[in-house]
Amino acid sequence: MPDFSWEVFMPLNLADFDIDYTITRICGNDTVRHRMEVLGFTSGETVRLLSKFDSNYIVCIKKSKLGISKELLRRVIVEKKHQ
């Protein structure tokens, strides 16, 4: 298992906008992880934050744009995508 150092890994809600990130882990119970997988949030997938309105975010994942709350987004652990 990788070392989840906050210098490299961070929750997606703390990531910068318009930069590609790779999902490394989904935190939470089985129900939350399953819900996120159904939406396309799986380890190794590329995700990008597009915008924020109040505590909701628009993200781009698998060529689709999704609106998602900050509470769910903070469960997605990402790292900057290597170019």
C-alpha positions as CSV (number, residue, x, y, z in Angstrom):
1,M,0.0,0.0,0.0
2,P,1.4,3.4,-0.9
3,D,2.4,5.9,1.8
4,F,-0.4,8.5,2.0
5,S,1.7,11.5,2.7
6,W,-0.2,14.8,2.4
7,E,2.7,16.3,0.5
8,V,1.7,14.1,-2.5
9,F,-1.8,12.9,-1.8
10,M,-4.8,15.2,-0.9
11,P,-8.6,15.2,-0.9
12,L,-10.0,16.3,-4.2
13,N,-11.8,19.3,-2.7
14,L,-8.4,20.8,-1.9
15,A,-7.0,20.3,-5.4
16,D,-6.5,23.2,-7.9
17,F,-8.9,23.8,-10.7
18,D,-8.2,22.8,-14.4
19,I,-5.4,20.3,-13.5
20,D,-5.6,16.6,-14.1
21,Y,-5.4,14.4,-11.0
22,T,-5.3,10.6,-10.6
23,I,-7.6,9.0,-8.0
24,T,-5.5,6.9,-5.6
25,R,-8.2,6.0,-3.0
26,I,-11.8,6.4,-2.0
27,C,-12.4,6.7,1.7
28,G,-15.6,5.8,3.5
29,N,-17.8,2.8,4.2
30,D,-18.9,0.3,1.6
31,T,-22.0,2.2,0.7
32,V,-20.1,5.4,0.0
33,R,-17.4,3.7,-2.0
34,H,-19.9,1.8,-4.1
35,R,-21.8,5.0,-4.8
36,M,-18.6,6.7,-5.9
37,E,-17.6,3.8,-8.1
38,V,-21.0,3.9,-9.8
39,L,-20.3,7.6,-10.6
40,G,-16.9,6.6,-12.1
41,F,-14.6,7.5,-9.2
42,T,-12.3,4.5,-9.2
43,S,-8.6,4.2,-8.4
44,G,-6.4,5.1,-11.4
45,E,-9.1,7.2,-13.1
46,T,-8.3,10.8,-14.2
47,V,-10.4,13.6,-12.7
48,R,-10.4,17.4,-13.0
49,L,-12.1,20.1,-10.9
50,L,-13.9,22.5,-13.2
51,S,-15.7,24.9,-10.9
52,K,-17.2,25.5,-7.4
53,F,-20.5,27.0,-6.3
54,D,-21.0,27.3,-2.6
55,S,-20.1,23.8,-1.3
56,N,-20.7,22.0,-4.5
57,Y,-18.2,21.2,-7.3
58,I,-18.4,20.4,-11.0
59,V,-15.8,17.7,-11.9
60,C,-14.9,16.1,-15.2
61,I,-14.4,12.3,-15.1
62,K,-14.5,9.8,-17.9
63,K,-15.4,12.7,-20.4
64,S,-18.5,13.5,-18.3
65,K,-19.3,16.5,-16.1
66,L,-20.8,15.8,-12.7
67,G,-22.0,18.0,-9.9
68,I,-20.9,16.6,-6.5
69,S,-21.0,17.9,-2.9
70,K,-17.9,18.8,-0.9
71,E,-18.7,16.1,1.6
72,L,-18.4,13.4,-1.0
73,L,-15.5,15.0,-2.8
74,R,-13.3,15.1,0.3
75,R,-13.5,11.3,0.4
76,V,-11.7,11.1,-3.0
77,I,-7.9,11.0,-2.4
78,V,-5.9,12.2,-5.5
79,E,-2.4,12.9,-6.6
80,K,-1.2,15.1,-9.5
81,K,-1.2,13.3,-12.7
82,H,2.3,12.6,-14.0
83,Q,2.8,14.1,-17.4
